[in-house]
């Protein structure tokens, strides 16, 4: 499984993990943040598959995927990531 920070590095960003976690906790809606935390083990637990998340949260596999996708999309928004990312030039 891909690490969430690898996704950001793929687009040329370095991310301050502490500030990033603060953004997830404070600025994302609660439900997408929970799904994102489960999927990428942001709280230090074992990363879960979409199927495992769906079972834990009582939703369909597709709904679990949609929530993770929504949370990831929200994190990419410049207003949220402005203070945690550093653009890396190759």
C-alpha positions in Angstrom: 0.0 0.0 0.0 1.2 3.5 -0.8 2.1 5.7 2.1 0.2 9.0 2.1 3.4 11.0 2.3 4.6 9.2 -0.9 1.6 10.6 -2.7 2.7 14.1 -1.8 6.3 13.5 -2.7 5.1 12.2 -6.1 4.0 15.8 -6.9 7.2 17.2 -5.6 6.2 18.2 -2.0 8.0 17.5 1.3 5.5 17.4 4.2 6.1 18.3 7.8 4.4 15.3 9.4 3.5 17.1 12.7 1.8 20.0 11.0 0.2 17.6 8.6 -1.4 15.6 11.4 -2.6 18.8 12.9 -4.4 19.7 9.6 -6.0 16.2 9.5 -7.2 16.6 13.1 -8.5 20.1 12.9 -9.4 21.1 9.4 -10.8 18.0 7.7 -14.4 16.9 8.3 -14.5 14.2 10.9 -15.7 11.3 8.7 -13.2 11.7 5.9 -10.4 12.2 8.4 -11.3 9.0 10.2 -11.3 7.0 6.9 -7.9 8.6 5.9 -6.4 7.8 9.3 -7.6 4.2 9.0 -6.3 3.8 5.4 -2.9 5.3 5.9 -2.3 4.5 9.6 -1.8 8.2 10.4 -2.3 7.4 14.1 0.4 4.7 14.2 -1.9 1.7 13.9 -1.8 -0.8 11.1 -3.0 0.5 7.8 -6.3 -1.0 6.7 -7.6 -2.1 3.3 -10.8 -0.6 1.9 -12.6 -3.8 2.8 -11.4 -3.7 6.4 -12.4 0.0 6.7 -15.8 -0.8 5.3 -16.3 -3.5 7.9 -15.1 -1.3 10.7 -17.2 1.7 9.8 -20.3 -0.2 8.6 -20.3 1.1 5.1 -19.9 -0.4 1.6 -16.4 -0.9 0.2 -17.2 1.8 -2.4 -18.3 4.3 0.2 -15.0 3.7 2.1 -13.0 4.3 -1.0 -15.0 7.5 -1.7 -14.4 8.8 1.8 -10.6 8.2 1.5 -10.6 9.8 -1.9 -12.5 12.8 -0.6 -10.2 13.3 2.3 -7.1 13.0 0.1 -8.6 15.6 -2.3 -9.3 18.0 0.6 -5.7 17.6 1.7 -4.4 18.7 -1.7 -6.3 22.0 -1.5 -3.7 24.8 -1.3 -5.5 26.5 1.6 -4.9 23.4 3.8 -1.4 22.5 2.7 0.1 25.9 2.4 1.8 25.7 5.8 2.9 22.1 5.7 4.5 21.7 2.3 7.7 22.7 0.8 7.9 22.6 -3.0 10.9 20.6 -4.0 12.5 21.3 -7.3 14.3 18.5 -9.1 
